[in-house]
Amino acid sequence: MKTFISWTVSFFLLAILFLPRVMDLPYPQQLLLRSLLPICAIIWGYNQVRFSFREIKGQWFRLTVYGLSLLPFAICALSCARVISLTNIHIAGGISAQRRAALVALVVSIAILTVFDLYFALRDGSRRERDLPL
């Protein structure tokens, strides 16, 4: 079952990377899919190691990164539901500089959080193989 979940999450990660390029999705839906990358990396890492909260309770940086990984998804989901209009780039009169800066910050934060989450997943996997604590 662990291998099946690992393959499924890995396939989903690759699909998220290539699906917006293949399909002609609007920009808010592309960002929503890409904002799932950090969450998928967390799930993949948990599936590899199966850590408990007790093991990571004192690791505040990890818990902060995990918490912040949910923020871009929440922003993009609210934007797709048209509760907020951050990712709507089709505005009459063009996109403002503040909105452009916020979108760049959102995309960069998704990339950075994905890298941190993958780092934790790979580091934890190698530590678990060598019977070291997380």
Secondary structure as UniProt FT lines:
FT   HELIX           2..22
FT   TURN            23..24
FT   HELIX           27..34
FT   TURN            35..36
FT   HELIX           37..49
FT   HELIX           53..56
FT   TURN            57..58
FT   HELIX           60..80
FT   TURN            81..82
FT   TURN            86..87
FT   TURN            92..93
FT   HELIX           97..129
FT   TURN            130..131
//
